[in-house]
């Protein structure tokens, strides 16, 4: 498959960029490491039960359907799985993102497309084909204050058009420590994950480096926690995952400010919108060094505007 123009321009052979470095390593989000792997389906099942009020007991009932990297889109979803005639797509967000419905629409298309191919379903017969119902959930643990439960709708992006022919609803659950207490009480792995992230943040505020904070936060988890044992066994991978997430969040927060300042400098709202579009595309591709560069290099930024077709 041919590379996109942007990849050809900025991933020249031998050039060591942050994107190249990270992509050669396992950079799955910690949420995905915990809840999206076959060996952890017991925890995935616990999470599903807690959200849906169900009581399934056999992890073998879960079939992981997660879509990994799709090269031409430079995107993948965090966790998706099939159980009880429902196709569940779960995403984790450490920064508030109101665009999750359109992203979930894209992820869902990929998941169902593969499902149709694997099942050999003929979509051209004059008979209604029946599919698993989609359940779309985002788990949010960023610093922006939100309600415990928020329903994000794709129609909000269509000029609030109530007659839109497409509607996608995503349930966003705030899983920060102390929020959605009933949900966390019914899913011990999610509660431990929430506590772990909160402890890392507290330790960082106390002056520890990110790496030391992760190291100590794992050991502060209750000794009976299955998550604790898992994190200890995979500590190197966990550290890389968490450090990458913190770096991504820091970039996002800084760039929100940069976008606002560029919008003021250009004297029009379009400047902020244009910069935001560029940053989001680069984030989706994991191109963190390019993100850092466009905030200070106007010529380079304009070059990317042109290459990515952002007007």
SERO-4910 file (N, C-alpha, C, O; in steps of 0.05 Angstrom, whole numbers):
BEGIN
 pado doro    nc1    nc2    nc3   cac1   cac2   cac3    cc1    cc2    cc3    oc1    oc2    oc3
  Unk    A     17    -24      0      0      0      0     18     25      0     36     27     16
  Unk    A     13     44    -18     30     68    -19     27     85      6      5     86     18
  Unk    A     48     98     13     48    116     36     35    142     28     35    150      5
  Unk    A     23    155     48     11    181     43     33    201     38     56    197     46
  Unk    A     26    224     24     46    244     19     60    254     44     84    260     44
  Unk    A     45    257     65     57    267     90     78    247    101     99    256    109
  Unk    A     71    221    100     90    202    110    115    202     93    137    198    103
  Unk    A    112    205     66    136    204     49    153    229     53    178    227     52
  Unk    A    141    251     59    156    276     63    171    276     90    194    286     91
  Unk    A    159    266    110    170    270    137    180    245    151    188    246    174
  Unk    A    180    222    137    191    198    148    213    188    129    211    165    120
  Unk    A    232    204    123    253    196    105    270    174    118    273    173    142
  Unk    A    281    156    101    297    134    112    320    144    130    334    163    124
  Unk    A    323    130    153    344    137    171    339    160    189    354    166    208
  Unk    A    316    175    184    310    198    201    297    188    226    277    174    225
  Unk    A    308    194    249    297    185    275    279    207    286    289    227    297
  Unk    A    253    202    284    234    221    295    220    207    318    222    183    322
  Unk    A    205    223    334    190    212    357    170    192    347    165    171    359
  Unk    A    157    197    323    137    179    313    150    152    306    140    131    314
  Unk    A    174    152    293    187    128    286    195    112    311    191     88    312
  Unk    A    205    126    331    214    114    355    191    100    370    193     77    378
  Unk    A    169    115    373    147    104    388    133     81    373    126     61    385
  Unk    A    131     83    346    117     63    331    132     36    331    120     15    326
  Unk    A    158     37    336    174     12    337    170     -1    364    178    -24    367
  Unk    A    159     12    383    154      1    409    124     -5    413    108      4    397
  Unk    A    118    -20    434     90    -24    440     80      1    454     88      8    476
  Unk    A     62     16    441     52     41    452     22     40    458      9     61    458
  Unk    A     12     16    463    -16     14    470    -22     30    495     -5     32    513
  Unk    A    -45     42    497    -53     56    521    -55     35    544    -61     12    539
  Unk    A    -51     44    568    -53     26    591    -81     14    593    -84    -10    599
  Unk    A   -101     30    587   -128     20    587   -131     -4    569   -144    -24    576
  Unk    A   -120     -2    545   -121    -25    526   -105    -49    536   -114    -71    533
  Unk    A    -82    -44    548    -66    -65    558    -81    -81    579    -80   -106    580
  Unk    A    -96    -67    596   -111    -81    617   -136    -94    607   -142   -117    615
  Unk    A   -152    -80    591   -178    -89    584   -181   -100    555   -203   -110    548
  Unk    A   -160    -99    539   -163   -106    512   -148   -130    502   -147   -136    478
  Unk    A   -137   -145    521   -121   -169    513   -136   -194    520   -150   -196    539
  Unk    A   -131   -214    503   -145   -240    507   -140   -251    534   -158   -262    547
  Unk    A   -115   -249    544   -109   -261    570   -123   -246    593   -123   -256    616
  Unk    A   -134   -222    588   -147   -207    609   -177   -205    604   -190   -186    614
  Unk    A   -188   -224    590   -217   -223    584   -234   -224    609   -257   -215    608
  Unk    A   -224   -235    630   -239   -235    655   -244   -206    665   -266   -200    675
  Unk    A   -224   -189    661   -228   -161    669   -246   -146    649   -262   -129    657
  Unk    A   -244   -153    624   -262   -141    603   -291   -149    610   -309   -132    608
  Unk    A   -295   -174    617   -322   -183    624   -332   -168    649   -356   -161    650
  Unk    A   -315   -164    669   -323   -149    693   -331   -121    686   -351   -111    697
  Unk    A   -317   -109    668   -323    -81    659   -350    -81    645   -367    -64    650
  Unk    A   -354   -100    627   -380   -102    612   -403   -106    632   -423    -92    629
  Unk    A   -400   -124    651   -421   -129    670   -427   -104    687   -451    -98    692
  Unk    A   -407    -89    695   -411    -65    711   -426    -44    696   -443    -30    707
  Unk    A   -421    -41    670   -434    -20    654   -463    -28    648   -480    -11    648
  Unk    A   -467    -54    642   -493    -62    633   -511    -76    654   -534    -83    648
  Unk    A   -501    -78    678   -517    -91    699   -522   -121    694   -541   -132    703
  Unk    A   -504   -133    679   -506   -162    672   -489   -178    691   -475   -167    708
  Unk    A   -491   -204    688   -476   -222    707   -464   -245    692   -465   -268    702
  Unk    A   -452   -241    670   -438   -262    655   -413   -271    672   -400   -254    685
  Unk    A   -407   -296    671   -385   -307    687   -363   -320    671   -341   -325    682
  Unk    A   -368   -325    646   -348   -340    630   -334   -321    611   -345   -312    591
  Unk    A   -308   -316    616   -293   -298    598   -291   -308    569   -287   -293    551
  Unk    A   -296   -335    565   -295   -346    538   -319   -336    522   -319   -339    497
  Unk    A   -338   -324    535   -361   -312    520   -353   -288    504   -367   -279    486
  Unk    A   -329   -277    510   -320   -253    497   -302   -260    473   -284   -277    475
  Unk    A   -307   -247    450   -290   -249    427   -278   -222    421   -293   -203    414
  Unk    A   -252   -219    424   -239   -193    419   -240   -187    389   -233   -203    372
  Unk    A   -250   -163    382   -252   -155    354   -237   -128    348   -243   -115    328
  Unk    A   -219   -121    366   -205    -96    363   -191    -93    337   -177   -112    328
  Unk    A   -193    -70    324   -179    -64    299   -153    -51    306   -152    -30    319
  Unk    A   -131    -64    297   -105    -52    302    -99    -32    281   -117    -23    266
  Unk    A    -74    -23    279    -66     -1    260    -77     -6    232    -73    -28    220
  Unk    A    -91     13    222    -99     13    194    -81     34    180    -85     58    184
  Unk    A    -62     25    164    -40     42    156    -50     67    140    -39     88    144
  Unk    A    -70     63    123    -77     86    107    -94    106    122    -98    128    112
  Unk    A   -103     99    146   -117    118    163   -101    126    187   -108    146    200
  Unk    A    -79    111    193    -63    117    216    -80    118    242    -77    136    258
  Unk    A    -97     98    245   -115     99    268   -121     70    276   -119     51    261
  Unk    A   -129     67    301   -138     42    312   -156     48    336   -154     69    348
  Unk    A   -173     29    342   -190     33    365   -178     19    389   -161      1    385
  Unk    A   -185     27    413   -173     16    437   -182    -13    443   -165    -31    444
  Unk    A   -208    -16    447   -218    -43    453   -245    -47    440   -262    -29    442
  Unk    A   -248    -69    426   -275    -76    417   -278   -106    420   -259   -121    417
  Unk    A   -302   -115    427   -307   -143    431   -336   -150    428   -354   -133    430
  Unk    A   -341   -175    421   -368   -185    416   -376   -202    439   -362   -220    448
  Unk    A   -401   -197    450   -412   -214    470   -442   -211    470   -453   -189    468
  Unk    A   -456   -233    472   -486   -232    475   -499   -215    454   -516   -199    460
  Unk    A   -491   -218    429   -502   -204    406   -499   -173    408   -515   -159    396
  Unk    A   -479   -164    422   -472   -136    422   -443   -133    414   -426   -148    423
  Unk    A   -438   -113    397   -411   -106    390   -403    -81    406   -413    -60    401
  Unk    A   -385    -85    424   -377    -64    443   -351    -51    434   -331    -64    430
  Unk    A   -352    -24    431   -328     -9    425   -322      9    448   -338     27    455
  Unk    A   -299      5    461   -291     21    484   -266     37    477   -247     27    465
  Unk    A   -267     63    484   -244     80    480   -236     94    506   -254    100    523
  Unk    A   -211     98    510   -201    113    533   -191    140    523   -178    143    503
  Unk    A   -198    162    539   -189    188    532   -178    202    557   -192    204    578
  Unk    A   -153    211    556   -142    226    578   -144    256    574   -137    272    591
  Unk    A   -155    264    551   -162    292    545   -191    292    535   -199    275    519
  Unk    A   -206    312    543   -234    313    535   -235    317    504   -222    335    493
  Unk    A   -251    300    491   -253    301    462   -282    299    453   -293    277    454
  Unk    A   -294    321    445   -322    320    436   -326    307    409   -349    304    399
  Unk    A   -304    300    396   -305    288    369   -307    258    370   -304    245    349
  Unk    A   -311    246    393   -311    217    395   -333    204    378   -329    182    367
  Unk    A   -357    216    375   -377    203    358   -368    198    329   -373    177    318
  Unk    A   -355    218    317   -346    214    289   -323    193    288   -322    178    269
  Unk    A   -306    194    309   -285    173    309   -297    146    314   -288    126    301
  Unk    A   -317    144    331   -330    118    336   -344    108    311   -346     84    305
  Unk    A   -355    127    295   -368    119    270   -347    106    251   -353     86    239
  Unk    A   -323    118    250   -302    107    233   -293     80    244   -289     61    229
  Unk    A   -289     78    271   -280     52    282   -301     31    277   -295      8    270
  Unk    A   -326     38    281   -348     19    278   -349      8    250   -353    -16    245
  Unk    A   -345     26    230   -345     17    202   -323     -4    197   -328    -23    183
  Unk    A   -299      0    209   -278    -19    206   -284    -45    220   -279    -67    208
  Unk    A   -295    -44    244   -301    -68    259   -323    -84    245   -320   -109    242
  Unk    A   -344    -71    236   -366    -86    222   -357    -96    195   -366   -117    186
  Unk    A   -340    -81    181   -330    -90    155   -315   -116    158   -318   -134    142
  Unk    A   -298   -117    179   -283   -142    183   -301   -164    191   -298   -187    183
  Unk    A   -321   -158    208   -341   -178    217   -355   -190    193   -359   -214    191
  Unk    A   -364   -173    174   -378   -182    150   -360   -200    133   -368   -221    123
  Unk    A   -334   -192    131   -315   -208    115   -310   -235    128   -310   -256    114
  Unk    A   -306   -235    154   -300   -260    168   -323   -279    168   -320   -304    166
  Unk    A   -347   -269    169   -371   -285    170   -381   -293    142   -399   -309    139
  Unk    A   -368   -281    121   -377   -287     94   -405   -278     88   -419   -291     74
  Unk    A   -413   -255    100   -441   -246     97   -444   -232     69   -429   -215     62
  Unk    A   -464   -241     55   -471   -229     29   -490   -206     33   -513   -210     41
  Unk    A   -480   -182     28   -496   -158     33   -513   -150      9   -527   -130     10
  Unk    A   -513   -167    -12   -527   -159    -37   -552   -176    -42   -564   -174    -63
  Unk    A   -559   -193    -23   -583   -209    -26   -607   -192    -17   -604   -173     -1
  Unk    A   -631   -200    -26   -655   -185    -18   -667   -196      8   -691   -200     10
  Unk    A   -649   -201     27   -657   -210     53   -643   -194     74   -619   -188     72
  Unk    A   -658   -185     95   -646   -169    116   -625   -185    131   -632   -207    141
  Unk    A   -601   -175    133   -581   -188    149   -582   -176    178   -585   -152    181
  Unk    A   -579   -193    198   -580   -184    226   -552   -183    237   -536   -202    234
  Unk    A   -546   -161    251   -519   -157    261   -520   -152    291   -540   -144    302
  Unk    A   -497   -156    305   -496   -148    334   -500   -118    337   -491   -102    320
  Unk    A   -514   -111    358   -520    -83    363   -495    -69    374   -481    -80    391
  Unk    A   -489    -45    365   -465    -31    375   -470    -17    402   -491     -7    407
  Unk    A   -450    -18    419   -450     -4    444   -424     12    445   -402      0    446
  Unk    A   -426     38    446   -402     55    443   -397     70    470   -415     85    479
  Unk    A   -374     66    482   -368     78    508   -340     90    508   -321     77    498
  Unk    A   -338    114    519   -312    126    523   -307    129    553   -324    139    568
  Unk    A   -284    121    562   -276    123    590   -257    147    592   -235    146    581
  Unk    A   -266    167    606   -251    192    608   -238    196    635   -252    193    656
  Unk    A   -212    202    636   -200    209    662   -181    232    659   -159    233    670
  Unk    A   -189    252    643   -174    277    640   -178    296    663   -193    290    681
  Unk    A   -165    319    661   -167    339    682   -190    359    679   -197    372    698
  Unk    A   -201    360    655   -224    378    651   -248    367    666   -255    343    664
  Unk    A   -262    384    681   -285    375    697   -308    367    678   -316    383    661
  Unk    A   -319    344    682   -343    335    668   -362    321    687   -354    313    709
  Unk    A   -386    316    678   -405    301    693   -397    271    693   -379    263    678
  Unk    A   -409    256    711   -402    227    712   -409    213    687   -394    196    677
  Unk    A   -432    220    675   -442    208    651   -450    230    631   -466    248    638
  Unk    A   -439    229    607   -446    248    586   -451    232    560   -436    215    553
  Unk    A   -473    239    546   -478    227    520   -469    246    499   -480    268    496
  Unk    A   -449    239    483   -440    255    461   -454    245    435   -457    221    431
  Unk    A   -464    264    419   -479    257    395   -465    268    370   -456    291    370
  Unk    A   -465    253    349   -452    262    325   -468    285    312   -457    301    297
  Unk    A   -494    286    317   -511    307    306   -503    334    316   -509    354    302
  Unk    A   -490    336    339   -480    361    349   -459    373    330   -455    397    330
  Unk    A   -446    356    315   -426    366    296   -438    373    269   -425    384    251
  Unk    A   -464    367    265   -478    372    240   -496    396    243   -520    396    236
  Unk    A   -485    418    254   -501    442    259   -526    437    275   -547    450    271
  Unk    A   -523    418    294   -546    411    311   -571    404    295   -593    413    302
  Unk    A   -567    390    273   -589    383    255   -604    359    266   -594    337    265
  Unk    A   -629    363    276   -644    340    287   -653    321    265   -662    299    271
  Unk    A   -652    329    240   -661    313    218   -638    299    204   -642    287    182
  Unk    A   -614    299    216   -591    287    203   -597    257    198   -610    244    214
  Unk    A   -588    247    175   -592    219    168   -573    200    183   -576    176    181
  Unk    A   -554    211    197   -535    195    213   -536    204    242   -533    228    247
  Unk    A   -539    186    260   -537    193    288   -519    172    302   -523    148    298
  Unk    A   -500    181    317   -483    163    333   -482    174    361   -477    198    365
  Unk    A   -488    157    381   -487    166    409   -465    151    423   -462    126    420
  Unk    A   -449    165    438   -427    154    453   -430    161    482   -432    184    489
  Unk    A   -431    141    499   -433    145    528   -405    151    539   -387    133    537
  Unk    A   -400    174    549   -374    181    562   -377    179    592   -393    192    604
  Unk    A   -360    162    603   -360    157    632   -335    169    645   -313    162    636
  Unk    A   -339    185    665   -316    197    679   -306    176    699   -320    170    718
  Unk    A   -282    166    695   -271    146    713   -249    156    730   -232    141    740
  Unk    A   -247    182    733   -228    193    752   -234    183    780   -257    177    787
  Unk    A   -214    181    797   -217    172    824   -238    188    839   -236    213    840
  Unk    A   -258    175    850   -279    188    865   -304    194    848   -325    203    859
  Unk    A   -303    188    822   -326    192    804   -338    166    797   -325    145    798
  Unk    A   -364    166    789   -378    141    781   -372    119    801   -364     97    794
  Unk    A   -377    125    827   -369    106    848   -382     79    845   -370     58    850
  Unk    A   -408     78    838   -422     53    836   -409     36    814   -406     11    817
  Unk    A   -403     48    791   -390     34    769   -364     22    778   -358     -2    774
  Unk    A   -347     38    791   -321     28    800   -323      7    822   -306    -11    823
  Unk    A   -343      9    838   -347    -11    859   -354    -38    847   -348    -59    859
  Unk    A   -367    -38    824   -375    -63    811   -354    -74    792   -358    -96    780
  Unk    A   -332    -60    789   -310    -70    771   -284    -64    785   -273    -42    782
  Unk    A   -273    -83    800   -248    -79    815   -225    -71    796   -210    -54    803
  Unk    A   -222    -84    773   -200    -76    755   -201    -46    747   -181    -32    746
  Unk    A   -225    -36    741   -228     -8    734   -223     10    757   -211     31    754
  Unk    A   -231      2    781   -226     18    805   -196     19    811   -185     41    817
  Unk    A   -182     -3    807   -153     -3    812   -139     14    791   -120     28    797
  Unk    A   -148     12    766   -136     29    745   -140     58    751   -121     74    748
  Unk    A   -164     66    760   -170     94    767   -152    103    790   -141    125    789
  Unk    A   -149     86    810   -133     93    833   -103     96    825    -89    114    834
  Unk    A    -94     78    807    -66     79    798    -61    105    784    -41    118    790
  Unk    A    -78    113    765    -74    138    750    -74    162    769    -58    180    766
  Unk    A    -92    162    788    -94    184    808    -68    186    824    -58    208    830
  Unk    A    -58    163    833    -34    162    849    -10    173    833      7    187    844
  Unk    A     -8    165    808     14    176    791     13    206    790     33    219    792
  Unk    A    -11    217    786    -14    246    785     -6    260    811      8    280    811
  Unk    A    -14    248    833     -7    259    859     23    259    863     34    279    872
  Unk    A     36    237    857     64    235    861     80    254    842    100    265    850
  Unk    A     70    258    818     82    278    800     80    306    812     99    321    810
  Unk    A     57    312    823     54    339    835     72    342    859     80    365    866
  Unk    A     79    320    872     98    321    895    127    323    886    145    326    903
  Unk    A    132    322    860    159    327    850    173    302    839    195    305    830
  Unk    A    160    279    840    173    255    829    173    257    798    155    269    786
  Unk    A    192    244    786    193    242    757    170    224    749    160    208    765
  Unk    A    162    225    724    140    208    714    147    179    717    130    163    726
  Unk    A    172    171    711    180    143    713    179    134    742    170    112    748
  Unk    A    189    150    761    189    142    789    160    142    800    154    125    816
  Unk    A    144    160    790    116    161    799    101    135    791     86    124    807
  Unk    A    106    126    766     93    101    757    103     78    774     88     61    782
  Unk    A    130     77    778    142     55    794    130     53    822    123     31    831
  Unk    A    127     76    835    116     76    862     86     71    863     76     58    881
  Unk    A     72     82    843     43     80    843     34     50    840     14     42    852
  Unk    A     49     35    825     43      6    822     44     -7    849     27    -23    857
  Unk    A     65     -1    864     70    -14    890     51     -3    912     48    -16    933
  Unk    A     38     19    907     19     29    926     -9     16    924    -26     19    941
  Unk    A    -13      2    902    -39    -12    899    -41    -35    920    -20    -46    928
  Unk    A    -65    -41    927    -70    -62    947    -57    -88    938    -58    -95    915
  Unk    A    -45   -102    957    -31   -127    951    -49   -148    939    -39   -167    926
  Unk    A    -75   -147    944    -93   -167    934   -102   -162    906   -117   -178    894
  Unk    A    -94   -139    895   -103   -131    869    -90   -147    847    -66   -149    845
  Unk    A   -107   -159    829    -97   -173    806    -83   -154    787    -63   -161    774
  Unk    A    -93   -130    786    -81   -109    769    -52   -103    778    -34   -100    762
  Unk    A    -48   -102    804    -22    -97    815     -2   -118    806     20   -111    797
  Unk    A    -10   -143    807      8   -165    799     14   -163    769     37   -168    760
  Unk    A     -6   -156    754     -3   -154    725     16   -130    718     33   -133    701
  Unk    A     12   -108    731     28    -84    725     57    -89    733     76    -81    719
  Unk    A     62   -103    755     89   -110    763    102   -128    743    126   -125    736
  Unk    A     87   -147    732     98   -166    713    104   -153    686    120   -163    671
  Unk    A     91   -131    681     94   -117    655    103    -88    659     95    -70    644
  Unk    A    120    -84    679    126    -56    688    139    -40    666    133    -16    663
  Unk    A    157    -51    651    171    -36    630    151    -26    609    152     -3    600
  Unk    A    133    -44    601    113    -36    581     93    -16    593     85      3    579
  Unk    A     86    -20    618     68     -1    631     80     27    632     67     47    627
  Unk    A    106     28    639    119     54    641    119     68    614    113     92    612
  Unk    A    126     54    593    126     66    566     98     76    559     95     98    548
  Unk    A     78     60    564     51     68    558     42     93    572     32    111    560
  Unk    A     47     93    598     38    116    615     54    141    607     42    163    605
  Unk    A     80    139    604     96    162    597     88    173    570     87    198    567
  Unk    A     81    156    551     71    165    525     45    180    527     40    200    515
  Unk    A     27    169    544      1    182    548      4    209    561     -9    229    554
  Unk    A     22    211    581     27    237    594     38    257    574     30    281    574
  Unk    A     57    248    557     68    266    537     47    276    518     46    299    510
  Unk    A     30    257    509      8    265    491    -10    285    503    -18    304    490
  Unk    A    -17    281    529    -35    299    543    -22    327    546    -35    347    542
  Unk    A      4    327    553     18    352    555     18    368    529     14    392    529
  Unk    A     23    353    507     23    366    481     -5    378    475     -7    401    466
  Unk    A    -25    362    481    -52    371    475    -59    396    490    -70    415    479
  Unk    A    -53    397    516    -59    420    533    -44    444    524    -55    467    523
  Unk    A    -18    440    517     -2    463    507    -13    473    480    -13    497    475
  Unk    A    -21    455    463    -30    463    437    -57    476    437    -64    492    420
  Unk    A    -73    469    457    -98    484    460    -93    513    464   -106    531    453
  Unk    A    -72    519    480    -64    546    485    -53    558    460    -59    581    453
  Unk    A    -36    543    445    -24    553    421    -45    559    400    -43    580    386
  Unk    A    -65    542    398    -86    546    378   -101    572    384   -107    588    366
  Unk    A   -106    577    410   -120    601    418   -104    626    411   -114    646    401
  Unk    A    -77    624    417    -60    647    411    -57    653    382    -56    676    373
  Unk    A    -56    631    365    -54    636    336    -80    649    326    -80    666    309
  Unk    A   -102    639    337   -128    651    328   -129    680    334   -139    696    318
  Unk    A   -118    689    357   -118    717    364    -99    732    346   -105    754    336
  Unk    A    -75    720    340    -55    733    323    -66    738    295    -61    758    283
  Unk    A    -81    718    284    -91    721    258   -116    739    257   -126    747    236
  Unk    A   -127    744    280   -149    763    282   -175    751    273   -194    766    266
  Unk    A   -178    724    272   -203    712    263   -205    685    275   -185    672    281
  Unk    A   -230    675    278   -235    649    291   -224    627    273   -218    605    283
  Unk    A   -222    631    247   -213    611    228   -185    602    235   -178    579    230
  Unk    A   -169    620    245   -141    613    252   -140    591    273   -125    572    271
  Unk    A   -156    594    294   -157    574    315   -168    548    305   -158    526    311
  Unk    A   -189    549    288   -202    525    277   -182    510    259   -180    485    260
  Unk    A   -167    525    243   -148    513    225   -126    499    240   -118    477    233
  Unk    A   -115    512    260    -94    501    276   -104    476    290    -89    456    292
  Unk    A   -128    477    301   -139    454    315   -142    430    297   -136    407    305
  Unk    A   -151    435    272   -153    413    252   -126    400    247   -124    376    245
  Unk    A   -106    417    243    -79    407    238    -69    390    261    -59    368    257
  Unk    A    -72    400    285    -63    386    309    -77    359    312    -64    339    318
  Unk    A   -103    359    308   -118    334    311   -109    313    291   -106    289    298
  Unk    A   -103    321    266    -94    302    246    -66    291    254    -61    267    251
  Unk    A    -49    308    264    -23    299    272    -24    281    297     -9    262    298
  Unk    A    -42    287    315    -45    270    339    -55    243    331    -45    223    341
  Unk    A    -74    242    312    -84    216    303    -62    199    290    -64    174    291
  Unk    A    -42    212    279    -20    198    266      3    193    286     24    181    279
  Unk    A      1    203    311     22    200    331     47    216    324     69    208    333
  Unk    A     44    238    309     68    253    300     74    276    319     69    299    313
  Unk    A     84    269    342     88    288    364    110    309    358    107    332    365
  Unk    A    131    301    344    152    320    337    142    341    317    149    364    319
  Unk    A    125    332    298    113    351    280     95    370    294     94    394    287
  Unk    A     80    360    314     63    378    330     79    399    343     72    423    343
  Unk    A    101    391    356    118    411    370    128    432    350    131    455    357
  Unk    A    135    423    326    147    441    306    127    461    295    134    484    291
  Unk    A    102    452    290     83    470    278     75    493    297     65    514    288
  Unk    A     79    490    323     72    511    341     91    535    340     85    557    349
  Unk    A    115    530    329    135    552    329    145    559    301    158    580    297
  Unk    A    141    542    282    151    546    255    128    551    236    115    532    227
  Unk    A    124    576    229    101    584    212    103    572    184     84    562    173
  Unk    A    128    572    173    132    562    146    126    532    145    113    522    126
  Unk    A    135    517    165    130    488    166    100    483    170     89    464    158
  Unk    A     88    499    187     59    496    192     43    500    166     25    485    160
  Unk    A     50    521    150     36    526    125     41    504    105     23    497     89
  Unk    A     65    492    107     71    469     89     52    446     95     42    433     77
  Unk    A     48    440    121     31    418    128      1    425    122    -14    407    115
  Unk    A     -7    450    125    -34    458    117    -38    449     88    -59    438     82
  Unk    A    -19    455     71    -22    450     42    -22    420     37    -39    409     22
  Unk    A     -3    406     50      0    377     45    -25    361     54    -33    341     42
  Unk    A    -37    370     77    -60    356     88    -86    367     78   -108    358     86
  Unk    A    -85    387     60   -109    397     48   -126    413     67   -151    413     65
  Unk    A   -114    426     87   -129    442    107   -129    471     97   -108    484     95
  Unk    A   -153    481     91   -156    508     80   -167    527    100   -171    550     94
***
